[in-house]
């Protein structure tokens, strides 16, 4: 069976440096010290394959280099120069489909999914290995390991096909604190339960705002004195800052000390630097609705190094009951397998004023 394999080399570079994406800001990401991450994620995917597919791929960093070092059989069907762009992903996908690929696996984020689905449509299934900053589309495996298992299940015909939503956001608006998600298309994906993430969901039930208010009130009343609080993105976390009487970067990571903001829209480096000045710190995060990711989707600024410095036991997870009804389990993917394993089991999630639920992290 021939499988298409596309790596977007620049996907995810904007995450740790606080750019919330890489579209149109590649040079700025590099100026801030961003490193390419897709190659390492692709290596994990290939390393975990227990089957031996034959790949159709593009030259260089878009696939050929990684397949060569991993020892898989492949044919290069598309050549491009660096740096690559969206048109390269599109053209490579078309060539692979024309050459007989029965599935296209890509390593990237929502932008890559949108590019590939725009030319492939529903002709053949696609499967995303997540390496972007935000992955709201439902065509992604949970992580590279799940993606590897799912590909083998596809080859062994132990799967079903499912229609997935291809979502993307306006990154310019996102960087300015506006959240605009749009459904661009649909795609077929191979589906095995617990290997594929759900699409992001928003919640607008009548008591949703009341639950957010209760969570914020309880947290602010019980915040420890002389402790730094690193607060992640989202409308629920934004309510905490409002309750303190302080502003919040809705889609960024901010820091507060004794009720006062001490850092806005922080990236990984600035979080690590600010932590040098404080003896104790806590992280407050809310999972992405339906997907359930606490870390690894949209908040890569809170890297494995940051979490280790603060401590797993100092992570506070908050979510409204409405969100948890659609979020069966929680996930962590920091890229550090040992740290991710530390979160496995059950974690307390604050759902209201002094009310908690134990939710499984897998």
C-alpha contacts under 8 A as a table, 3 or more apart, distances in Angstrom:
res1	aa1	res2	aa2	distance
1	X	53	X	6.32
1	X	54	X	6.46
1	X	101	X	7.69
1	X	102	X	7.12
1	X	155	X	7.02
2	X	53	X	6.54
2	X	54	X	5.08
2	X	55	X	5.58
2	X	56	X	6.65
2	X	100	X	6.79
2	X	101	X	4.92
2	X	102	X	6.15
2	X	103	X	7.63
3	X	53	X	6.66
3	X	54	X	6.19
3	X	55	X	4.79
3	X	56	X	5.96
3	X	101	X	5.01
3	X	102	X	5.91
3	X	103	X	5.24
3	X	104	X	5.86
3	X	105	X	7.15
4	X	55	X	5.58
4	X	56	X	4.68
4	X	57	X	5.87
4	X	93	X	7.35
4	X	96	X	5.74
4	X	97	X	7.66
4	X	101	X	5.57
4	X	102	X	7.61
4	X	103	X	6.03
4	X	104	X	4.20
4	X	105	X	5.80
4	X	106	X	7.92
5	X	55	X	6.23
5	X	56	X	6.09
5	X	57	X	5.04
5	X	58	X	7.68
5	X	63	X	6.40
5	X	104	X	5.89
5	X	105	X	4.95
5	X	106	X	5.70
6	X	57	X	6.13
6	X	58	X	6.74
6	X	62	X	5.60
6	X	63	X	5.78
6	X	89	X	7.04
6	X	92	X	7.51
6	X	93	X	7.67
6	X	104	X	7.54
6	X	105	X	6.38
6	X	106	X	4.55
6	X	107	X	6.28
7	X	38	X	6.87
7	X	39	X	7.42
7	X	42	X	7.34
7	X	61	X	6.93
7	X	62	X	4.41
7	X	63	X	5.63
7	X	106	X	5.65
7	X	107	X	4.70
7	X	108	X	6.62
8	X	11	X	5.58
8	X	38	X	6.72
8	X	61	X	7.96
8	X	62	X	6.06
8	X	84	X	7.74
8	X	89	X	7.38
8	X	106	X	7.55
8	X	107	X	5.99
8	X	108	X	5.43
8	X	112	X	7.15
9	X	36	X	6.45
9	X	37	X	7.49
9	X	38	X	5.54
9	X	39	X	6.64
9	X	61	X	6.24
9	X	62	X	6.43
9	X	84	X	7.58
9	X	108	X	7.97
10	X	13	X	5.80
10	X	22	X	7.23
10	X	26	X	7.64
10	X	36	X	5.87
10	X	37	X	7.54
10	X	38	X	6.96
11	X	14	X	7.93
11	X	22	X	6.62
11	X	36	X	7.56
11	X	37	X	7.37
11	X	38	X	6.26
11	X	107	X	7.99
11	X	108	X	5.18
11	X	109	X	6.27
11	X	112	X	7.99
11	X	131	X	6.08
11	X	132	X	4.88
11	X	133	X	7.42
12	X	15	X	5.58
12	X	21	X	6.50
12	X	22	X	6.53
12	X	36	X	7.50
12	X	37	X	6.62
12	X	38	X	7.20
12	X	108	X	7.32
12	X	109	X	7.18
12	X	131	X	5.53
12	X	132	X	3.85
12	X	133	X	4.69
13	X	16	X	7.19
13	X	17	X	7.68
13	X	21	X	7.26
13	X	22	X	6.07
13	X	26	X	7.71
13	X	29	X	6.56
13	X	34	X	5.59
13	X	35	X	6.02
13	X	36	X	5.71
13	X	37	X	6.65
13	X	132	X	7.62
13	X	133	X	7.59
14	X	17	X	5.58
14	X	18	X	6.22
14	X	19	X	4.75
14	X	20	X	5.76
14	X	21	X	4.80
14	X	22	X	4.86
14	X	25	X	7.88
14	X	26	X	7.57
14	X	29	X	5.54
14	X	34	X	6.76
14	X	133	X	6.83
15	X	18	X	5.44
15	X	19	X	5.96
15	X	20	X	5.34
15	X	21	X	6.09
15	X	22	X	7.89
15	X	132	X	7.76
15	X	133	X	5.11
15	X	298	X	7.11
15	X	299	X	7.05
15	X	300	X	5.17
15	X	301	X	6.21
16	X	19	X	7.75
16	X	34	X	7.31
16	X	267	X	5.70
16	X	268	X	5.16
16	X	269	X	7.93
16	X	299	X	7.81
16	X	300	X	5.02
16	X	301	X	4.21
16	X	302	X	7.52
16	X	303	X	7.12
17	X	29	X	6.75
17	X	32	X	6.36
17	X	33	X	7.43
17	X	34	X	6.30
17	X	267	X	4.70
17	X	268	X	5.99
17	X	269	X	7.28
17	X	301	X	6.62
18	X	252	X	7.46
18	X	265	X	6.99
18	X	266	X	6.30
18	X	267	X	4.33
18	X	268	X	7.26
18	X	301	X	6.22
19	X	22	X	6.98
19	X	25	X	7.91
19	X	29	X	7.15
19	X	175	X	6.90
20	X	133	X	6.15
20	X	134	X	7.58
20	X	171	X	7.33
20	X	174	X	7.40
20	X	175	X	6.58
20	X	252	X	7.97
20	X	298	X	6.76
21	X	25	X	7.91
21	X	132	X	7.38
21	X	133	X	5.44
21	X	134	X	7.27
21	X	171	X	6.57
22	X	25	X	5.35
22	X	26	X	5.52
22	X	29	X	7.18
22	X	133	X	7.94
23	X	26	X	6.81
23	X	111	X	7.91
23	X	171	X	7.12
25	X	28	X	5.21
25	X	29	X	6.16
26	X	29	X	5.06
26	X	30	X	6.31
27	X	30	X	5.06
27	X	31	X	6.17
28	X	31	X	4.97
28	X	32	X	6.30
29	X	32	X	5.18
29	X	33	X	6.56
29	X	34	X	5.31
30	X	33	X	5.04
30	X	34	X	4.93
30	X	35	X	7.22
31	X	34	X	7.30
36	X	39	X	7.01
37	X	40	X	5.63
37	X	41	X	6.52
37	X	131	X	7.06
38	X	41	X	5.10
38	X	42	X	6.00
38	X	107	X	6.49
38	X	108	X	6.87
38	X	131	X	5.63
39	X	42	X	5.05
39	X	43	X	6.18
39	X	61	X	7.43
39	X	66	X	7.38
40	X	43	X	5.00
40	X	44	X	6.42
41	X	44	X	5.16
41	X	45	X	6.38
41	X	107	X	7.68
41	X	129	X	7.92
41	X	131	X	6.71
41	X	144	X	6.52
42	X	45	X	5.00
42	X	46	X	6.23
42	X	66	X	7.57
42	X	107	X	6.45
42	X	129	X	7.66
42	X	144	X	7.24
43	X	46	X	5.14
43	X	47	X	5.91
43	X	66	X	6.77
43	X	70	X	7.69
44	X	47	X	5.04
44	X	48	X	6.23
44	X	144	X	6.01
44	X	145	X	6.97
45	X	48	X	5.45
45	X	49	X	6.67
45	X	129	X	7.74
45	X	144	X	4.51
45	X	145	X	5.76
45	X	147	X	6.69
45	X	148	X	5.44
46	X	49	X	5.39
46	X	67	X	8.00
46	X	70	X	6.95
46	X	148	X	6.90
47	X	70	X	7.30
48	X	144	X	7.89
48	X	145	X	5.91
48	X	148	X	5.77
48	X	149	X	7.57
49	X	52	X	7.29
49	X	148	X	4.97
49	X	149	X	6.59
49	X	151	X	7.96
49	X	152	X	7.10
50	X	148	X	7.72
50	X	149	X	7.51
50	X	152	X	7.01
51	X	152	X	5.72
52	X	72	X	7.05
53	X	72	X	7.52
53	X	73	X	7.49
53	X	155	X	7.85
54	X	72	X	6.93
54	X	73	X	5.17
54	X	74	X	5.48
55	X	72	X	7.59
55	X	73	X	6.35
55	X	74	X	4.47
55	X	75	X	6.45
56	X	74	X	5.60
56	X	75	X	5.04
56	X	76	X	5.99
56	X	77	X	6.36
56	X	96	X	6.08
56	X	101	X	7.10
57	X	62	X	7.37
57	X	63	X	5.60
57	X	64	X	6.37
57	X	74	X	6.92
57	X	75	X	6.22
57	X	76	X	4.93
57	X	77	X	5.94
57	X	78	X	6.87
57	X	92	X	7.43
57	X	96	X	7.29
58	X	62	X	5.41
58	X	63	X	5.48
58	X	64	X	6.01
58	X	76	X	5.15
58	X	77	X	5.91
58	X	78	X	4.67
58	X	79	X	5.81
58	X	80	X	7.67
58	X	92	X	6.45
59	X	62	X	5.86
59	X	63	X	6.06
59	X	64	X	4.83
59	X	65	X	7.25
59	X	76	X	5.99
59	X	77	X	7.98
59	X	78	X	6.48
59	X	79	X	5.28
59	X	80	X	6.80
60	X	63	X	6.08
60	X	64	X	5.08
60	X	65	X	5.16
61	X	64	X	6.51
61	X	65	X	5.74
61	X	66	X	7.16
62	X	65	X	7.67
63	X	66	X	5.57
63	X	67	X	6.19
64	X	67	X	5.26
64	X	68	X	6.06
64	X	74	X	7.83
64	X	76	X	6.87
65	X	68	X	5.27
65	X	69	X	6.47
66	X	69	X	5.33
66	X	70	X	6.10
67	X	70	X	5.00
67	X	71	X	6.04
67	X	72	X	5.50
67	X	73	X	7.46
67	X	74	X	7.19
68	X	71	X	5.34
68	X	72	X	6.60
76	X	79	X	7.40
77	X	92	X	7.30
77	X	95	X	6.41
77	X	96	X	6.78
78	X	91	X	7.65
78	X	92	X	5.52
78	X	95	X	6.88
80	X	84	X	7.11
80	X	88	X	7.00
81	X	84	X	6.54
84	X	88	X	6.19
85	X	88	X	5.48
85	X	89	X	6.99
86	X	89	X	5.30
86	X	90	X	6.44
86	X	112	X	7.20
86	X	115	X	6.40
87	X	90	X	5.04
87	X	91	X	6.04
87	X	115	X	7.80
88	X	91	X	5.22
88	X	92	X	5.90
89	X	92	X	5.23
89	X	93	X	6.12
89	X	112	X	7.17
89	X	115	X	6.73
89	X	116	X	6.40
90	X	93	X	5.23
90	X	94	X	6.34
90	X	115	X	5.79
90	X	116	X	5.28
90	X	118	X	7.76
90	X	119	X	6.29
91	X	94	X	5.12
91	X	95	X	6.23
92	X	95	X	5.17
92	X	96	X	6.21
93	X	96	X	5.14
93	X	97	X	6.20
93	X	104	X	7.27
93	X	116	X	6.26
93	X	119	X	7.48
93	X	120	X	7.11
94	X	97	X	5.21
94	X	98	X	6.15
94	X	119	X	6.67
94	X	120	X	6.77
95	X	98	X	5.11
95	X	99	X	6.10
96	X	99	X	5.01
96	X	100	X	6.47
96	X	101	X	5.51
96	X	104	X	7.77
97	X	100	X	5.34
97	X	101	X	5.01
97	X	102	X	7.33
97	X	104	X	7.98
97	X	120	X	7.69
97	X	124	X	7.57
98	X	101	X	7.35
101	X	104	X	6.83
102	X	124	X	6.10
102	X	125	X	7.23
103	X	124	X	5.93
103	X	125	X	5.13
103	X	126	X	5.50
103	X	127	X	7.50
104	X	124	X	7.70
104	X	125	X	6.62
104	X	126	X	4.67
104	X	127	X	6.29
105	X	126	X	5.80
105	X	127	X	4.79
105	X	128	X	5.89
105	X	129	X	7.22
106	X	112	X	7.77
106	X	113	X	7.85
106	X	126	X	7.63
106	X	127	X	6.36
106	X	128	X	5.07
106	X	129	X	6.03
107	X	128	X	5.88
107	X	129	X	4.67
107	X	130	X	6.11
107	X	131	X	6.14
108	X	111	X	7.59
108	X	112	X	5.56
108	X	113	X	7.31
108	X	128	X	6.84
108	X	129	X	6.46
108	X	130	X	5.65
108	X	131	X	4.78
108	X	132	X	5.15
109	X	112	X	5.41
109	X	113	X	6.33
109	X	128	X	7.60
109	X	130	X	5.89
109	X	131	X	5.74
109	X	132	X	3.81
109	X	133	X	6.68
109	X	134	X	6.44
109	X	135	X	5.51
110	X	113	X	4.94
110	X	114	X	6.02
110	X	132	X	6.98
110	X	134	X	6.74
110	X	135	X	5.27
110	X	136	X	6.68
110	X	137	X	6.26
110	X	166	X	7.33
110	X	167	X	6.59
110	X	168	X	5.58
111	X	114	X	5.06
111	X	115	X	6.22
111	X	168	X	6.55
112	X	115	X	5.07
112	X	116	X	6.19
113	X	116	X	5.34
113	X	117	X	5.97
113	X	128	X	7.06
113	X	137	X	7.84
113	X	139	X	7.77
113	X	166	X	6.78
114	X	117	X	5.31
114	X	118	X	6.02
114	X	166	X	6.17
114	X	167	X	7.34
114	X	168	X	7.27
114	X	184	X	7.11
114	X	185	X	7.54
115	X	118	X	5.30
115	X	119	X	7.08
116	X	119	X	5.67
116	X	120	X	6.08
117	X	120	X	4.95
117	X	121	X	5.01
117	X	122	X	7.87
117	X	126	X	7.94
117	X	166	X	7.71
117	X	185	X	7.13
117	X	186	X	7.30
117	X	187	X	6.23
118	X	121	X	5.87
118	X	185	X	7.32
120	X	123	X	5.87
120	X	124	X	6.95
121	X	124	X	7.59
121	X	185	X	7.83
121	X	186	X	7.03
121	X	187	X	5.90
122	X	125	X	6.77
122	X	186	X	7.42
122	X	187	X	5.38
122	X	188	X	5.72
124	X	188	X	6.75
125	X	161	X	7.77
125	X	187	X	6.69
125	X	188	X	4.42
125	X	189	X	4.75
125	X	190	X	6.61
126	X	139	X	7.28
126	X	187	X	7.03
126	X	188	X	6.28
126	X	189	X	5.27
126	X	190	X	7.50
127	X	139	X	5.78
127	X	140	X	5.99
127	X	141	X	7.08
127	X	147	X	7.73
127	X	189	X	5.90
127	X	190	X	7.15
128	X	139	X	5.79
128	X	140	X	4.27
128	X	141	X	6.10
128	X	147	X	7.71
129	X	140	X	5.82
129	X	141	X	5.74
129	X	142	X	7.82
129	X	143	X	6.44
129	X	144	X	5.73
129	X	147	X	6.14
130	X	135	X	6.94
130	X	140	X	6.17
130	X	141	X	6.87
130	X	142	X	7.39
130	X	143	X	6.25
130	X	144	X	7.17
132	X	135	X	6.47
133	X	297	X	6.23
133	X	298	X	5.18
133	X	299	X	7.60
133	X	300	X	7.03
134	X	297	X	5.26
134	X	298	X	4.66
135	X	140	X	7.50
135	X	297	X	6.44
135	X	298	X	7.69
136	X	166	X	7.88
136	X	167	X	5.95
136	X	168	X	6.89
136	X	199	X	5.32
136	X	200	X	5.02
137	X	140	X	6.88
137	X	164	X	7.32
137	X	165	X	5.65
137	X	166	X	4.76
137	X	167	X	4.81
137	X	168	X	7.25
137	X	198	X	7.50
137	X	199	X	4.97
137	X	200	X	6.99
138	X	164	X	5.26
138	X	165	X	5.59
138	X	166	X	6.74
138	X	196	X	7.29
138	X	197	X	5.75
138	X	198	X	4.91
138	X	199	X	4.25
138	X	200	X	7.75
139	X	164	X	5.55
139	X	165	X	7.08
139	X	166	X	7.13
139	X	187	X	7.54
139	X	189	X	6.18
139	X	196	X	7.11
139	X	197	X	7.31
140	X	147	X	8.00
140	X	196	X	5.82
140	X	197	X	5.94
141	X	144	X	7.07
141	X	146	X	5.91
141	X	147	X	5.01
141	X	150	X	7.87
141	X	195	X	5.60
141	X	196	X	4.26
141	X	197	X	5.88
142	X	146	X	5.97
142	X	147	X	7.12
142	X	194	X	7.94
142	X	195	X	5.77
142	X	196	X	5.40
142	X	197	X	5.41
143	X	146	X	5.37
143	X	147	X	6.18
143	X	333	X	7.15
144	X	147	X	4.93
144	X	148	X	6.18
145	X	148	X	5.16
145	X	149	X	6.46
146	X	149	X	5.19
146	X	150	X	6.07
146	X	195	X	5.23
146	X	196	X	7.69
147	X	150	X	5.01
147	X	151	X	6.16
147	X	195	X	6.98
147	X	196	X	7.99
148	X	151	X	5.28
148	X	152	X	6.51
149	X	152	X	5.24
149	X	153	X	6.21
150	X	153	X	4.93
150	X	154	X	6.12
150	X	190	X	7.41
150	X	191	X	7.58
150	X	192	X	6.88
150	X	195	X	6.70
151	X	154	X	4.97
151	X	155	X	6.28
152	X	155	X	5.01
152	X	156	X	6.05
153	X	156	X	5.04
153	X	157	X	5.94
153	X	158	X	5.01
153	X	159	X	6.10
154	X	157	X	4.91
154	X	158	X	6.00
154	X	159	X	5.74
154	X	190	X	6.46
155	X	158	X	7.76
159	X	190	X	6.19
159	X	191	X	5.73
159	X	192	X	5.71
160	X	190	X	5.84
160	X	191	X	5.29
160	X	192	X	6.89
161	X	188	X	6.34
161	X	189	X	5.62
161	X	190	X	4.73
161	X	191	X	5.65
162	X	188	X	5.61
162	X	189	X	5.40
162	X	190	X	6.35
162	X	191	X	6.03
163	X	186	X	6.47
163	X	187	X	5.64
163	X	188	X	4.72
163	X	189	X	6.31
164	X	186	X	5.50
164	X	187	X	5.23
164	X	188	X	6.04
164	X	189	X	6.52
165	X	183	X	6.81
165	X	184	X	7.85
165	X	185	X	6.37
165	X	186	X	4.83
165	X	187	X	6.68
165	X	199	X	6.91
166	X	183	X	6.01
166	X	184	X	5.75
166	X	185	X	5.23
166	X	186	X	5.49
166	X	187	X	7.00
167	X	181	X	6.60
167	X	182	X	5.60
167	X	183	X	4.65
167	X	184	X	5.81
167	X	185	X	7.45
167	X	199	X	7.99
168	X	181	X	5.67
168	X	182	X	5.71
168	X	183	X	6.87
168	X	184	X	7.22
169	X	174	X	7.26
169	X	179	X	7.25
169	X	180	X	5.43
169	X	181	X	4.45
169	X	182	X	6.19
170	X	173	X	5.40
170	X	174	X	6.04
170	X	179	X	7.64
170	X	180	X	5.95
170	X	181	X	7.02
171	X	174	X	4.68
171	X	175	X	6.08
172	X	175	X	5.30
172	X	176	X	6.57
173	X	176	X	5.07
173	X	177	X	6.45
173	X	178	X	5.06
173	X	179	X	6.78
173	X	180	X	7.25
174	X	177	X	5.16
174	X	178	X	4.91
174	X	179	X	5.42
174	X	180	X	7.21
174	X	251	X	6.99
175	X	178	X	7.28
175	X	251	X	7.47
177	X	249	X	6.63
177	X	250	X	5.79
177	X	251	X	5.65
177	X	252	X	7.97
178	X	251	X	7.77
179	X	251	X	7.79
191	X	195	X	7.50
191	X	196	X	6.70
192	X	195	X	5.82
192	X	196	X	6.93
193	X	196	X	6.62
194	X	197	X	7.51
197	X	291	X	5.70
198	X	290	X	5.98
198	X	291	X	5.02
199	X	290	X	6.89
199	X	291	X	6.42
200	X	288	X	6.58
200	X	289	X	5.66
200	X	290	X	5.99
200	X	291	X	6.09
201	X	288	X	7.79
201	X	289	X	5.16
201	X	290	X	5.96
202	X	289	X	6.58
203	X	208	X	7.24
203	X	322	X	7.19
203	X	323	X	6.84
204	X	208	X	6.42
205	X	208	X	5.35
205	X	322	X	7.61
206	X	209	X	7.03
207	X	210	X	5.10
207	X	211	X	6.29
208	X	211	X	5.22
208	X	212	X	6.40
208	X	320	X	6.79
208	X	322	X	6.80
209	X	212	X	5.11
209	X	213	X	6.21
210	X	213	X	5.06
210	X	214	X	6.29
211	X	214	X	5.11
211	X	215	X	6.26
211	X	320	X	5.77
211	X	321	X	7.59
211	X	351	X	7.12
211	X	352	X	5.61
212	X	215	X	5.17
212	X	216	X	6.17
212	X	236	X	5.52
212	X	239	X	6.74
212	X	319	X	7.99
212	X	320	X	6.47
212	X	352	X	7.28
213	X	216	X	5.17
213	X	217	X	6.05
213	X	239	X	6.73
214	X	217	X	5.11
214	X	218	X	6.13
214	X	352	X	5.05
214	X	353	X	4.79
215	X	218	X	5.32
215	X	219	X	6.19
215	X	240	X	7.78
215	X	318	X	7.43
215	X	350	X	6.86
215	X	351	X	6.38
215	X	352	X	4.65
215	X	353	X	5.41
215	X	354	X	7.79
216	X	219	X	5.24
216	X	220	X	6.07
216	X	236	X	7.72
216	X	237	X	7.62
216	X	239	X	5.87
216	X	240	X	4.45
216	X	243	X	6.43
217	X	220	X	5.39
217	X	221	X	6.12
217	X	240	X	7.30
217	X	243	X	6.69
217	X	353	X	7.04
218	X	221	X	5.26
218	X	222	X	6.21
218	X	352	X	7.60
218	X	353	X	5.14
218	X	354	X	6.34
219	X	222	X	5.14
219	X	223	X	5.87
219	X	240	X	7.30
220	X	223	X	5.28
220	X	240	X	6.77
220	X	243	X	7.00
220	X	244	X	6.62
223	X	227	X	7.99
224	X	227	X	5.81
224	X	258	X	7.91
225	X	258	X	5.93
226	X	257	X	6.57
226	X	258	X	6.01
226	X	280	X	7.61
227	X	257	X	6.16
227	X	258	X	7.04
227	X	278	X	7.36
227	X	279	X	7.47
227	X	280	X	5.18
227	X	281	X	5.31
227	X	282	X	7.23
228	X	255	X	6.81
228	X	256	X	5.80
228	X	257	X	4.82
228	X	258	X	7.57
228	X	278	X	6.60
228	X	280	X	6.26
228	X	281	X	4.42
228	X	282	X	6.25
229	X	255	X	5.57
229	X	256	X	5.17
229	X	257	X	6.38
229	X	281	X	5.69
229	X	282	X	4.89
229	X	283	X	5.84
229	X	284	X	7.12
230	X	253	X	6.90
230	X	254	X	5.86
230	X	255	X	4.50
230	X	256	X	6.62
230	X	281	X	7.31
230	X	282	X	6.10
230	X	283	X	4.75
230	X	284	X	6.23
231	X	237	X	6.71
231	X	253	X	5.72
231	X	254	X	5.44
231	X	255	X	6.14
231	X	256	X	7.86
231	X	283	X	5.90
231	X	284	X	4.81
231	X	285	X	6.31
232	X	237	X	6.61
232	X	251	X	7.83
232	X	252	X	6.45
232	X	253	X	4.64
232	X	254	X	6.75
232	X	283	X	7.63
232	X	284	X	6.15
232	X	285	X	5.10
232	X	286	X	7.38
232	X	299	X	7.08
233	X	237	X	6.39
233	X	238	X	7.26
233	X	249	X	7.34
233	X	250	X	5.48
233	X	251	X	4.65
233	X	252	X	5.15
233	X	253	X	5.89
233	X	285	X	7.28
233	X	286	X	7.72
233	X	299	X	7.39
234	X	237	X	5.42
234	X	238	X	6.09
234	X	250	X	5.69
234	X	251	X	6.13
234	X	286	X	7.12
235	X	238	X	4.93
235	X	239	X	6.41
235	X	250	X	6.66
236	X	239	X	5.34
236	X	240	X	7.14
236	X	286	X	7.22
236	X	318	X	7.83
236	X	319	X	7.37
237	X	240	X	5.31
237	X	241	X	7.05
237	X	284	X	7.50
237	X	285	X	7.03
237	X	286	X	7.03
238	X	241	X	5.34
238	X	242	X	6.38
238	X	248	X	5.69
238	X	249	X	7.60
238	X	250	X	5.95
239	X	242	X	4.95
239	X	243	X	6.11
240	X	243	X	5.10
240	X	244	X	6.41
241	X	244	X	5.05
241	X	245	X	6.32
241	X	246	X	5.14
241	X	247	X	5.89
241	X	248	X	5.81
242	X	245	X	4.96
242	X	246	X	5.55
242	X	247	X	6.26
242	X	248	X	7.42
243	X	246	X	7.48
244	X	259	X	5.79
244	X	260	X	7.87
245	X	259	X	7.91
246	X	259	X	7.46
246	X	260	X	6.66
246	X	261	X	6.69
247	X	261	X	7.72
248	X	254	X	6.84
248	X	264	X	7.73
249	X	252	X	5.10
249	X	253	X	6.81
249	X	254	X	6.68
249	X	264	X	6.76
249	X	265	X	6.09
252	X	264	X	7.71
252	X	265	X	4.78
252	X	266	X	6.96
252	X	299	X	7.77
253	X	264	X	6.76
253	X	265	X	4.98
253	X	266	X	5.36
253	X	267	X	7.50
253	X	299	X	7.63
253	X	301	X	7.53
254	X	261	X	7.37
254	X	262	X	7.81
254	X	263	X	5.46
254	X	264	X	4.62
254	X	265	X	5.42
254	X	266	X	6.01
255	X	261	X	5.82
255	X	262	X	5.53
255	X	263	X	4.84
255	X	264	X	6.59
255	X	266	X	7.95
256	X	259	X	5.92
256	X	260	X	5.22
256	X	261	X	4.29
256	X	262	X	5.38
256	X	263	X	7.04
257	X	260	X	5.28
257	X	261	X	6.44
257	X	262	X	6.58
261	X	264	X	7.35
263	X	266	X	6.49
263	X	274	X	7.91
266	X	269	X	7.96
266	X	270	X	5.68
266	X	271	X	6.02
266	X	301	X	7.29
267	X	270	X	5.36
267	X	271	X	6.15
267	X	301	X	4.98
267	X	302	X	7.98
268	X	271	X	5.21
268	X	272	X	6.27
268	X	300	X	7.65
268	X	301	X	4.34
268	X	302	X	6.26
268	X	303	X	6.58
268	X	306	X	7.24
269	X	272	X	5.20
269	X	273	X	6.18
270	X	273	X	4.97
270	X	274	X	6.05
271	X	274	X	5.21
271	X	275	X	6.16
271	X	301	X	7.77
271	X	302	X	7.93
271	X	306	X	7.22
272	X	275	X	5.18
272	X	276	X	6.79
272	X	306	X	6.25
273	X	276	X	5.45
273	X	277	X	7.61
274	X	277	X	5.68
274	X	278	X	7.31
275	X	278	X	5.42
275	X	279	X	7.71
275	X	281	X	7.54
276	X	279	X	7.71
278	X	281	X	7.05
280	X	310	X	7.58
281	X	310	X	5.90
281	X	314	X	7.26
282	X	310	X	6.54
282	X	314	X	4.99
282	X	315	X	5.96
282	X	316	X	7.23
283	X	310	X	7.64
283	X	314	X	6.34
283	X	315	X	4.77
283	X	316	X	5.90
284	X	315	X	6.09
284	X	316	X	4.73
284	X	317	X	5.94
284	X	318	X	7.31
285	X	294	X	6.62
285	X	315	X	7.59
285	X	316	X	6.39
285	X	317	X	5.17
285	X	318	X	6.29
286	X	294	X	6.32
286	X	317	X	5.59
286	X	318	X	4.99
286	X	319	X	5.71
287	X	291	X	7.65
287	X	292	X	5.07
287	X	293	X	5.11
287	X	294	X	4.54
287	X	295	X	7.82
287	X	317	X	7.55
287	X	318	X	7.58
287	X	319	X	6.95
287	X	330	X	7.42
288	X	291	X	5.59
288	X	292	X	5.18
288	X	293	X	5.53
288	X	294	X	6.98
288	X	297	X	7.81
289	X	292	X	5.92
289	X	323	X	5.75
289	X	324	X	7.70
289	X	326	X	7.13
289	X	327	X	6.34
290	X	323	X	7.15
290	X	324	X	7.79
290	X	326	X	5.16
290	X	327	X	4.36
290	X	328	X	7.47
291	X	327	X	6.49
291	X	330	X	7.65
292	X	327	X	5.63
292	X	328	X	7.59
292	X	329	X	6.20
292	X	330	X	4.41
292	X	331	X	5.69
293	X	296	X	6.61
293	X	297	X	6.36
293	X	330	X	5.73
293	X	331	X	4.57
293	X	332	X	5.76
293	X	333	X	7.74
294	X	297	X	7.59
294	X	317	X	7.70
294	X	330	X	6.78
294	X	331	X	6.08
294	X	332	X	5.65
295	X	298	X	7.91
295	X	299	X	6.35
295	X	300	X	7.12
295	X	302	X	7.40
295	X	331	X	7.37
295	X	332	X	5.02
295	X	333	X	5.92
295	X	334	X	6.35
296	X	299	X	6.19
296	X	300	X	5.72
296	X	332	X	6.28
296	X	333	X	4.85
296	X	334	X	5.39
297	X	300	X	6.77
299	X	302	X	5.83
300	X	303	X	5.43
300	X	334	X	7.69
302	X	305	X	7.89
302	X	306	X	5.62
302	X	307	X	6.46
303	X	306	X	5.14
303	X	307	X	6.25
303	X	334	X	6.34
304	X	307	X	5.14
304	X	308	X	6.00
304	X	334	X	5.59
304	X	335	X	7.33
304	X	336	X	6.34
304	X	339	X	7.08
305	X	308	X	5.21
305	X	309	X	6.16
306	X	309	X	5.18
306	X	310	X	6.38
307	X	310	X	5.21
307	X	311	X	5.64
307	X	312	X	6.46
308	X	311	X	4.95
308	X	312	X	6.76
308	X	339	X	7.66
310	X	314	X	6.43
311	X	314	X	5.30
311	X	315	X	7.15
312	X	315	X	5.60
312	X	342	X	7.39
312	X	343	X	7.23
316	X	348	X	7.95
316	X	349	X	7.39
316	X	350	X	7.91
317	X	348	X	7.00
317	X	349	X	5.03
317	X	350	X	6.36
318	X	349	X	5.21
318	X	350	X	4.66
318	X	351	X	6.13
319	X	323	X	6.29
319	X	324	X	6.66
319	X	349	X	6.58
319	X	350	X	6.28
319	X	351	X	5.29
320	X	323	X	5.32
320	X	324	X	6.48
320	X	350	X	7.86
320	X	351	X	4.90
320	X	352	X	6.95
321	X	324	X	5.09
321	X	325	X	6.22
321	X	351	X	5.78
321	X	352	X	7.99
322	X	325	X	5.28
322	X	326	X	7.12
323	X	326	X	5.61
323	X	327	X	6.27
324	X	327	X	4.66
324	X	328	X	6.84
325	X	328	X	6.98
327	X	330	X	7.18
329	X	359	X	6.42
329	X	360	X	5.35
329	X	361	X	5.88
329	X	362	X	6.84
330	X	359	X	7.04
330	X	360	X	6.13
330	X	361	X	4.55
330	X	362	X	6.31
331	X	361	X	5.48
331	X	362	X	5.61
332	X	340	X	5.87
332	X	343	X	7.26
332	X	361	X	7.47
332	X	362	X	7.69
333	X	336	X	7.53
333	X	340	X	6.16
334	X	337	X	7.63
334	X	339	X	7.57
334	X	340	X	6.51
335	X	340	X	7.70
336	X	339	X	5.42
336	X	340	X	6.15
337	X	340	X	5.08
337	X	341	X	6.13
338	X	341	X	5.12
338	X	342	X	6.50
339	X	342	X	5.11
339	X	343	X	7.07
340	X	343	X	5.55
340	X	344	X	6.98
341	X	344	X	5.19
343	X	346	X	7.75
343	X	347	X	7.67
343	X	361	X	6.54
344	X	360	X	7.50
344	X	361	X	5.01
344	X	362	X	5.55
345	X	360	X	5.56
345	X	361	X	5.31
345	X	362	X	6.82
346	X	358	X	5.90
346	X	359	X	5.27
346	X	360	X	4.24
346	X	361	X	5.60
347	X	358	X	5.50
347	X	359	X	5.50
347	X	360	X	6.40
347	X	361	X	6.87
348	X	356	X	6.10
348	X	357	X	5.70
348	X	358	X	4.70
348	X	359	X	6.46
349	X	356	X	5.32
349	X	357	X	5.26
349	X	358	X	6.22
349	X	359	X	6.83
350	X	353	X	7.93
350	X	354	X	7.13
350	X	355	X	5.91
350	X	356	X	4.49
350	X	357	X	6.65
351	X	354	X	7.82
351	X	355	X	5.60
351	X	356	X	5.51
351	X	357	X	6.93
352	X	355	X	4.99
352	X	356	X	7.22
